């Protein structure tokens, strides 16, 4: 089973994404804090990570979370989720290896489509 970690400081949105992904057959987990999310990733190694760039009260933002996750596992499949559309965040996210960059407000179809695509990549890796 593909395991997905949702990282968003908006607990309601994180819960929404977790529920949608669970209904689609993914094992979905959520974290609302950047440092906690990096620790969860380090210990649990989920297959896919959805990361909100603006983590509000967290010590680190989503771009730093992405960077730290990629330092732990350069092959981690990460999808950035945000309201922020500034070029610097997009550039850094791509530099650090984000697979996608989804803009809020999110439609459940967008979330599932991005995670389904990431899951196909993971299954192909596992098969080869």
ChimeraX attribute file (.defattr): number of C-alpha atoms within 10 A of each C-alpha:
attribute: neighborCount
match mode: 1-to-1
recipient: residues
	/A:1	8
	/A:2	16
	/A:3	18
	/A:4	24
	/A:5	26
	/A:6	26
	/A:7	31
	/A:8	27
	/A:9	21
	/A:10	16
	/A:11	14
	/A:12	10
	/A:13	16
	/A:14	21
	/A:15	19
	/A:16	14
	/A:17	25
	/A:18	21
	/A:19	16
	/A:20	16
	/A:21	23
	/A:22	15
	/A:23	11
	/A:24	12
	/A:25	11
	/A:26	18
	/A:27	17
	/A:28	22
	/A:29	20
	/A:30	21
	/A:31	20
	/A:32	22
	/A:33	22
	/A:34	29
	/A:35	18
	/A:36	15
	/A:37	22
	/A:38	21
	/A:39	13
	/A:40	16
	/A:41	21
	/A:42	14
	/A:43	9
	/A:44	11
	/A:45	18
	/A:46	19
	/A:47	19
	/A:48	21
	/A:49	27
	/A:50	27
	/A:51	30
	/A:52	30
	/A:53	26
	/A:54	20
	/A:55	21
	/A:56	16
	/A:57	11
	/A:58	14
	/A:59	11
	/A:60	15
	/A:61	18
	/A:62	27
	/A:63	23
	/A:64	18
	/A:65	23
	/A:66	28
	/A:67	19
	/A:68	19
	/A:69	23
	/A:70	17
	/A:71	12
	/A:72	14
	/A:73	13
	/A:74	12
	/A:75	12
	/A:76	21
	/A:77	24
	/A:78	25
	/A:79	24
	/A:80	23
	/A:81	23
	/A:82	20
	/A:83	13
	/A:84	15
	/A:85	12
	/A:86	8
	/A:87	9
	/A:88	10
	/A:89	18
	/A:90	17
	/A:91	12
	/A:92	15
	/A:93	23
	/A:94	15
	/A:95	10
	/A:96	18
	/A:97	18
	/A:98	23
	/A:99	15
	/A:100	19
	/A:101	21
	/A:102	20
	/A:103	15
	/A:104	12
	/A:105	10
	/A:106	14
	/A:107	11
	/A:108	12
	/A:109	10
	/A:110	12
	/A:111	17
	/A:112	15
	/A:113	11
	/A:114	16
	/A:115	23
	/A:116	16
	/A:117	13
	/A:118	21
	/A:119	20
	/A:120	11
	/A:121	13
	/A:122	17
	/A:123	12
	/A:124	10
	/A:125	9
	/A:126	8
	/A:127	7
	/A:128	5
